[in-house]
């Protein structure tokens, strides 16, 4: 029976945060206004926790831009083809998994049109067997249902599979909850203590490429 490897999308397979920051910096410069894109993301959190509408409305408000949020969203979707890139080693790693007989899925929290547009912008759909977007499926990580849907559609069991992601609360908690091996991409963040109730990953990785070595048992 084939084995299953599931991956988060944003800031696991692709550099979503870097792309969004680069886009904000371009737009702010074009409008001749000041502001710090990093400060916006740290203060507002709308890009990570809200809808796309909330995110772009937040950009307008934070930077006092004379622009329509809907127009900004269309502008970002146009530019993200150039701004979004897979992390180094991602496409080679996905190909290696497929060559080794693994079934591969993307399980992402977000809104269908936007997440699917990102996947297509970087050409990742050709490397995976299944994509589950929370808004489309009506279930969000860490709920077991979205992992079960990915497993059913991929034709591979959750048991013995892997979940790789950068969110302890969504990816690691979700993967742990359905009995998968888990790998947390730390992005320079320390691992919170288990005593505080934070989910604990089975493995901690520095780069997404490290996950493929773990899954394939490469030194």
C-alpha positions in Angstrom: 0.0 0.0 0.0 1.3 3.5 -0.8 2.4 5.8 2.0 1.2 9.3 2.5 3.1 12.6 2.9 1.1 15.8 3.6 2.5 19.3 3.4 1.2 22.7 4.5 1.4 25.3 1.8 2.2 28.8 3.1 5.8 29.1 4.4 6.3 25.4 4.2 6.3 24.7 0.4 6.3 28.3 -0.8 7.6 31.6 0.6 4.2 33.3 1.1 5.3 35.7 3.9 8.3 36.9 1.9 6.2 37.3 -1.2 3.5 39.3 0.6 6.2 41.6 2.2 7.8 42.2 -1.2 4.4 43.1 -2.7 3.6 45.5 0.2 7.0 47.2 -0.3 6.3 47.6 -4.0 2.8 49.0 -3.5 3.8 51.4 -0.7 6.7 52.7 -2.8 4.5 53.2 -5.8 2.0 55.2 -3.7 4.7 57.3 -2.1 3.7 56.4 1.5 5.8 55.2 4.3 5.5 52.1 6.5 7.1 48.9 7.5 5.6 45.7 5.9 7.1 43.5 8.7 5.5 45.7 11.3 2.1 45.3 9.5 2.3 41.5 9.6 3.4 41.4 13.3 0.7 43.9 14.4 -2.3 42.9 12.3 -1.9 39.1 11.7 -4.7 39.5 9.1 -2.7 37.8 6.4 -2.4 34.6 8.6 -5.8 34.6 10.4 -8.3 36.5 8.4 -9.9 36.3 5.0 -8.1 37.7 1.9 -10.6 40.6 2.1 -9.5 41.3 5.7 -5.8 41.2 4.7 -6.0 43.7 1.9 -8.4 46.0 3.8 -5.8 45.9 6.6 -3.1 47.0 4.1 -5.2 50.0 3.1 -5.9 51.0 6.6 -2.4 50.4 8.1 -0.5 52.3 5.3 -3.3 54.8 4.6 -3.2 53.9 1.0 -5.5 55.7 -1.5 -6.6 52.4 -3.0 -9.5 50.0 -3.1 -8.9 46.7 -1.2 -10.4 44.6 -4.0 -8.1 46.3 -6.5 -5.1 45.6 -4.3 -6.1 41.9 -4.1 -6.3 41.7 -7.9 -2.9 43.4 -8.1 -1.3 40.9 -5.7 -2.8 37.9 -7.5 -1.3 39.3 -10.7 2.2 39.9 -9.2 2.4 36.8 -7.1 3.3 34.7 -10.2 6.7 36.4 -10.0 6.9 36.9 -6.2 6.0 33.4 -5.0 8.6 30.7 -5.4 8.9 27.2 -3.9 11.6 26.9 -1.2 14.9 25.4 -2.4 14.7 21.6 -2.9 10.9 21.4 -2.8 10.2 20.3 -6.3 13.1 17.9 -6.4 12.0 16.5 -3.0 8.4 16.0 -4.2 9.7 14.2 -7.3 11.9 12.0 -5.1 8.9 11.1 -2.9 6.8 10.2 -6.0 9.6 8.1 -7.5 9.7 6.2 -4.2 6.0 5.4 -4.4 4.7 8.0 -1.9 1.3 9.7 -2.3 1.6 13.4 -1.8 -0.9 16.0 -0.6 -1.2 19.7 0.2 -3.4 20.4 3.2 -3.8 24.2 3.7 -5.9 26.5 5.8 -7.2 29.3 3.7 -9.7 30.3 1.1 -10.1 28.2 -2.1 -9.6 30.7 -4.9 -6.6 32.3 -3.2 -4.8 29.1 -2.2 -5.4 27.4 -5.5 -4.1 30.4 -7.3 -0.9 30.2 -5.3 -0.5 26.5 -6.0 -1.0 27.1 -9.7 1.3 30.2 -9.8 4.3 28.2 -8.7 3.4 25.0 -10.6 3.1 22.7 -7.6 -0.1 21.0 -8.7 1.8 18.8 -11.0 3.9 17.4 -8.1 1.0 16.3 -5.8 -1.8 13.9 -5.9 -4.4 15.8 -3.8 -5.0 19.3 -2.6 -7.4 20.0 0.4 -8.2 23.7 1.1 -10.0 24.3 4.4 -12.5 26.8 3.1 -13.5 24.4 0.3 -13.7 21.3 2.5 -15.5 23.0 5.4 -12.9 21.8 7.9 -9.7 23.5 9.1 -6.5 22.1 10.5 -6.0 20.8 13.2 -9.5 19.1 12.8 -9.0 15.4 11.8 -11.5 15.6 9.0 -9.3 17.5 6.6 -6.5 15.0 7.0 -8.9 12.1 6.6 -10.2 13.7 3.3 -6.6 13.9 2.0 -6.0 10.3 3.0 -9.1 9.0 1.3 -8.5 10.9 -1.9 -4.9 9.9 -2.1 -5.6 6.3 -1.4 -3.0 6.1 1.3 -3.5 5.7 5.1 -2.7 8.3 7.7 -1.0 5.7 9.9 2.7 5.8 9.1 2.4 8.9 7.0 3.9 12.3 7.5 2.7 15.9 8.1 5.1 18.7 7.5 4.4 22.3 8.4 5.4 25.5 10.1 2.4 25.8 12.5 2.4 24.0 15.8 -1.3 24.6 16.4 -2.5 23.6 12.9 0.0 21.3 11.3 1.7 19.6 14.2 -1.4 19.3 16.4 -3.4 18.0 13.5 -0.8 15.5 12.4 -0.2 14.2 15.9 -4.0 13.9 16.4 -4.4 11.5 13.5 -1.3 9.4 14.2 1.1 10.8 11.6 4.8 11.4 12.0 5.3 15.2 12.2 8.0 17.6 11.2 7.9 21.3 12.3 9.7 23.9 10.2 10.9 26.3 12.9 11.8 29.4 10.8 14.2 30.5 13.6 11.5 30.2 16.4 12.2 28.3 19.6 10.0 25.4 20.4 7.5 26.3 23.2 7.5 24.0 26.2 5.2 21.0 26.3 4.5 22.1 29.9 2.6 25.1 28.4 0.4 22.7 26.5 1.9 23.4 23.1 1.9 20.6 20.5 5.2 18.9 20.2 6.6 17.7 16.9 8.4 14.4 16.4 11.1 16.2 14.4 12.2 19.9 14.1 13.7 21.0 10.8 15.4 24.1 9.6 14.6 23.8 5.9 11.7 22.2 4.0 14.3 20.2 2.1 15.2 18.5 5.4 11.8 16.9 5.5 12.4 14.9 2.4 15.5 13.4 3.9 13.6 12.5 7.0 10.7 10.9 5.1 12.9 9.0 2.7 15.4 8.0 5.4 18.3 9.7 3.8 21.3 10.7 6.0 
